[in-house]
Amino acid sequence: MKASKGSRDNSSFLFSVILKIVLILAAVICAVPLYISLINVFKTTDQIGMSPFSLPLPPTMANINNVLTNPNISVFQMYFNSFVITFFGSSICILISSMAGYYLARTNKRFSKNLYTYFLFGLMVPYAIVYVPLVIIFKSVGLVGNLPGLILVFISGSISFSVFMFYNFVKSTPMELEESASIDGAGQFRIFFSIIFPLLKPCTTTVAIFIGVSMWNDFVTPLIIGQVKTITVGIYTAIGPHASNWGQVFAFVLFASLPIIIAYIAAQKQFVAGLTAGAVKG
């Protein structure tokens, strides 16, 4: 028995050591791109080409100044477009998908089950294959080249994932609260917005981060369908047909990444709670 217990302890210790090594390696792999992006903002293009991993000695602010003062581009307009797309796209998608997830989770009709399956199929469709038909449809209705059309595209591309997350989270919430409110005379909309939706805060934060980051970081969709300059499309302006200004490219990467990093740090507790509660129960 003692030998068996000792072998189990040794196995647990070995597993713990291996797990820590794997986590450290994963952290290093994730940190390397951030390190490269940050240090190369403060180096010239020649210095980046010669030694992309070295520290910027001496550092230069020329890349950031050139991006901010370039008369051909407007970083603030790009920020405005990105914020409008992300805010309205995420807000509308969360509102629609939370109500849909609540309805599907609380309805046992065959129609609701088929509708939920339909949303699951949306997770399996590669988004790139719908670009051509979307452009054709949007041109016919005049939605190419403006923010409303681009917001509509992002909502349609994110709603399947959002409904899936809200559906599972609502399934894990008790029905007794709704039954009590129903007895008191509250309608379905009052029950949802006054009782259910506040309970969905961890899931809402998780969904907002996932789809918000997706909308903010998307490069192809604003370039092809929306033809709108966002902060990620701005990276493309620093890349020429024969040469690229890598210092300005990394400056654009910094401008594009900073709001997402700040948002994640501010909401990381709700993000983890939403993953552990809403995504695993159902």
Secondary structure, 3 states (H helix, E strand, C coil): CHHHHHHHHHHHHHHHHHHHHHHHHHHHHHHHHHHHHHHHCCCCHHHHHHCCCCCCCCCCCHHHHHHHHCCCCCHHHHHHHHHHHHHHHHHHHHHHHHHHHHHHHHCCCHHHHHHHHHHHHHHHCCHHHHHHHHHHHHHHHCCCCCHHHHHHHHHHHHHHHHHHHHHHHHHCCCCHHHHHHHHCCCCHHHHHHHHHHHHCHHHHHHHHHHHHHHHHHCCHHHHHHHCCCCCCHHHHHCECCCCECHHHHHHHHHHHHHHHHHHHHHCHHHHHHHHHHHCCCC
